[in-house]
Amino acid sequence: MSDDGLVRVAEAIAGLSRLAESLQARVAAELDDRCSGIAGDDLAKARGFTTPERLIAHLTAGRYVEAARLVAVGRATATRSSFTAELLPPKRPSLARALHDGVVGIEAADVIRRFLDRVEVRADPEELAASEAFLVERAPVVGVDGLGLLVKRLEARLDPDGVKPREDELRARRGLRIWQDRAGMVNVRGAFDPVSGALVKSAIDALVSAELHRARDARAPRPAETEGDQATSETRTVAQLNADALTDLARHALGCSNVPTLRSVTVVVRADAEALAAGRGAASIDGIEQPVSLETVRELISSAGISPMLIGRGELPLKLGRSARLFTPAQKVALAERDGGCAWPGCMRPPSHTEAHHIAWWNRDSGPTDLDNGILLCSHHHHRVHDDGWIIRVRDGRSWFVPPAHLDPEQRPRLGNRAVVPVFSRRRPMRASAVA
């Protein structure tokens, strides 16, 4: 079997698996309906099981938690009956259609269901329905892991008053322990709230990225006398690079040396300008999933030298044409507004781990350094676009990736990632950022 054939078989099996899960969920919901809890009129108890979930776990040879997930998703996506025996649509109609068509799997469906159930009592019904449709649309692209990020951002939009209490709760749980074990190693274990964690993570990531780029450059072709010199190649793991980066930061703080790499580090905090003025809503920090309150943004602006920056209003040069090859920091922030990080379908790398790519290449196509010709890609997917020959198109603020014929003879476009844009018609798009 060819590589392409093997991939297509795996894709077909995954589709069949999702359809089977959909059928399992429907059957689980029906089994649950037939378990009344009344002796003699309970399907599960008649077979020696205390709950329908335990009966399903026995029938599937699976775990109780998996059976409970099937029941919950099945009930949320099954048709219902009114008190007058009238047939009603499913509670989650968009999710029901996607599950029935095999577009989403049971695990992704459960993530969406749990989120909708959690915010239902506080959200506007129209906004809740729009969020459901949005998550169903994005689930096949970002996967279960990516849904976690989308859920956090959407929850902040649907329940802005709950952002600050959740943030306070996370901040109260922060802590750091440092101790020396019997072997003499100094151990560090801790947890940071989103704002503090963003600063620590960005600083360490910047130093580690610099080392990884240096290692990559060292592997590039070079004169014969130095080529393949294993003595000078990078051998540290990423965990060791992280430890060394933290050590370098501590050394710098003690005044031993400078760390020039950090001069270009930018921590971007995104907030709607009107919401910031009103003081109600939420903001996000690049690379951090948990939203933060606008009160925190205001504190950062006053205490950390962070200033608001409008995107695309003429204050900053966002079109450079052929006058410069590299995209400016302002352009990269604007691209991050659209792409949310690496735009490659399903990639979850944040903006800080991406490079701005010319859709029409700078050398080959004489492409300009303009926003409508730029897209954010992580290093790995940047190389894939160049090496494999993918075509990228951007329409109406959404990116599409067209594979080469040798990967997909039909060359079906794949929808790229995008930022968590507002899905509610009454709200304006986010258009301001704060940059440290």
Secondary structure, DSSP 8 states (H G I E B T S, - for coil): --HHHHHHHHHHHHHHHHHHHHHHHHHHHHHHHTB-SSTTSBHHHHTT-SSHHHHHHHHHT--HHHHHHHHHHHHHHS-EE-TT--EE--SSHHHHHHHHTTSS-HHHHHHHHHHHHHHTTTS-HHHHHHHHHHHHHHHHHHHHHHHHHHHHHHHHHH-GGGHHHHHHHHHHT-EEEEEE-TTS-EEEEEE--HHHHHHHHHHHHHHHHHHHHHHHHHTS---TTTTT-GGGS----HHHHHHHHHHHHHHHHTTS---GGGGG---EEEE-HHHHHHT-SEEEETTEEEEEEHHHHHHHHHHS--EEEESSSSSS--B-TTS-SS--HHHHHHHHHHHSS--STT----GGGEEEEESS-TTTS---SBGGGEEEEEHHHHHHHHHHT-EEEEETTEEEEE--TTT-TT---EE---------TTS----EEEE-
